[in-house]
Amino acid sequence: MLEIIALIFLTKDIGKLAEKKGLKPSSWKIYTVIGWLFFEFIGIFIGVMIFGTHNLVSVVLVGLAFAITSYFLIKAQLNKLPDHNIHDDIDHLGNF
């Protein structure tokens, strides 16, 4: 349950950052959720390979660490993009 609440707040943060960059926030929110789930499953798989099925707490923590890593990777990718400035669009109206 706490994981879902955290994911909601993180997707809102990604959406705000995408909007600041002039991109569609909904697309980046979807990328965040998909990345979170994908990396979490990979982390759980790796956790099972390392710790086995008898140590579920460690397996879940590895999965959560991978999921959080996906958020930071997506945020880093967005931070690389230039900020969108509406004044740039106005200055270049009519230019082809």
C-alpha positions in Angstrom: 0.0 0.0 0.0 2.8 2.5 0.9 4.5 1.6 -2.4 1.4 2.7 -4.4 1.2 6.0 -2.5 4.9 6.6 -3.1 4.4 5.8 -6.8 1.6 8.3 -7.0 3.7 11.1 -5.6 6.7 10.2 -7.8 4.6 10.2 -11.0 3.2 13.6 -10.0 6.8 14.8 -9.7 7.8 13.4 -13.0 4.7 15.0 -14.6 5.6 18.4 -13.3 9.2 18.0 -14.6 7.9 16.9 -18.0 5.6 19.8 -18.2 8.5 22.1 -17.3 10.4 20.6 -20.2 7.5 21.2 -22.6 6.6 17.5 -22.9 3.3 15.6 -22.3 3.2 14.8 -18.6 0.8 11.8 -19.1 3.4 10.0 -21.3 6.1 10.4 -18.8 3.8 9.3 -16.0 3.1 6.1 -17.9 6.8 5.6 -18.5 7.4 6.0 -14.8 4.7 3.4 -13.8 5.8 0.9 -16.5 9.5 1.4 -15.5 8.7 1.0 -11.9 6.8 -2.3 -12.4 9.4 -3.7 -14.9 12.4 -2.9 -12.7 10.6 -4.2 -9.6 10.0 -7.5 -11.3 13.6 -7.7 -12.4 14.7 -6.8 -8.8 12.5 -9.5 -7.3 13.9 -12.0 -9.8 17.4 -11.1 -9.0 16.6 -11.1 -5.2 15.2 -14.6 -5.5 18.4 -15.7 -7.3 20.5 -14.2 -4.6 18.6 -14.9 -1.4 16.2 -17.7 -2.4 12.5 -17.9 -1.6 13.0 -18.3 2.1 14.2 -14.8 2.7 11.2 -12.8 1.3 12.1 -9.5 3.2 15.4 -9.3 1.4 13.8 -10.2 -1.9 11.2 -7.5 -1.6 13.8 -4.9 -0.6 15.9 -5.7 -3.6 12.8 -5.4 -5.8 11.9 -2.0 -4.2 15.5 -0.8 -4.7 15.3 -1.6 -8.4 11.9 0.1 -8.6 13.2 3.3 -7.0 16.2 3.2 -9.3 13.9 3.3 -12.3 12.4 6.5 -11.0 15.8 8.1 -10.8 16.8 6.9 -14.3 13.6 8.4 -15.8 14.1 11.7 -13.8 17.8 11.9 -15.0 16.6 11.4 -18.6 14.1 14.2 -18.2 16.7 16.5 -16.5 19.0 16.1 -19.6 16.4 17.7 -21.8 16.3 21.5 -22.2 13.6 23.5 -20.4 10.7 24.7 -22.5 10.3 28.5 -22.6 7.1 29.9 -24.1 8.9 33.1 -25.0 11.2 31.2 -27.4 8.1 30.0 -29.3 6.7 33.6 -29.5 10.0 34.9 -30.7 10.1 32.4 -33.5 6.5 32.7 -34.8 6.4 32.8 -38.5 9.9 31.3 -39.0 10.0 28.2 -41.0 
